Amino acid sequence: MKIKQAKEYFEDGVITGFDAVRDPLMPGAWLLVVIGSKTSGKSWTLETALGKQKSYANLDTLIGEIETIAGRVSSLHINV
């Protein structure tokens, strides 16, 4: 999913949240998983303009991307 589509889906209520997961191909990096509503039953990984998984070097950058899509981040929950 590209940023533009993610913004549209968020505004339409299709997106209910986000997950930050470790990128298995790039140690120390993160992927942004976009979580769809229960009715959509889907989740997507954010992609680059070339259609590849978008990897983030740090959580600050990833959270900034979420703020671009959703306008805010109200909390962050960490699972170990």
RANORLIN-V639597 format. One record per backbone hydrogen bond with DSSP energy under -0.5 kcal/mol. CO is the residue of the C=O (numbers start at 1). NH is the residue of the N-H. E is the energy in kcal/mol with one decimal. If there is no record, write none. Layout:
co->(CO,CO)
nh->(NH,NH)
e->(E,E)
This chain:
co->(1,2,3,4,5,6,7,8,9,9,10,14,17,19,19,21,22,23,26,29,30,31,31,32,32,33,33,34,34,35,35,37,37,42,44,46,48,52,53,54,56,58,59,60,61,62,63,64,65,66,67,77)
nh->(47,6,7,8,9,10,11,12,14,15,13,37,35,21,33,31,24,26,29,23,56,21,33,34,46,19,35,36,44,16,17,41,42,36,34,54,51,48,55,32,30,62,63,64,65,66,67,68,69,70,71,79)
e->(-3.1,-2.3,-2.6,-2.0,-3.0,-2.5,-2.5,-1.8,-2.5,-0.8,-1.3,-2.6,-2.8,-0.6,-3.3,-3.2,-0.7,-0.6,-2.3,-2.2,-3.1,-2.1,-0.6,-0.5,-2.8,-2.7,-0.5,-0.5,-2.5,-2.7,-1.2,-2.4,-0.5,-2.4,-3.9,-2.6,-1.8,-3.1,-0.6,-0.6,-2.6,-1.6,-2.9,-2.0,-1.7,-1.9,-2.4,-1.6,-1.6,-3.6,-1.7,-0.5)
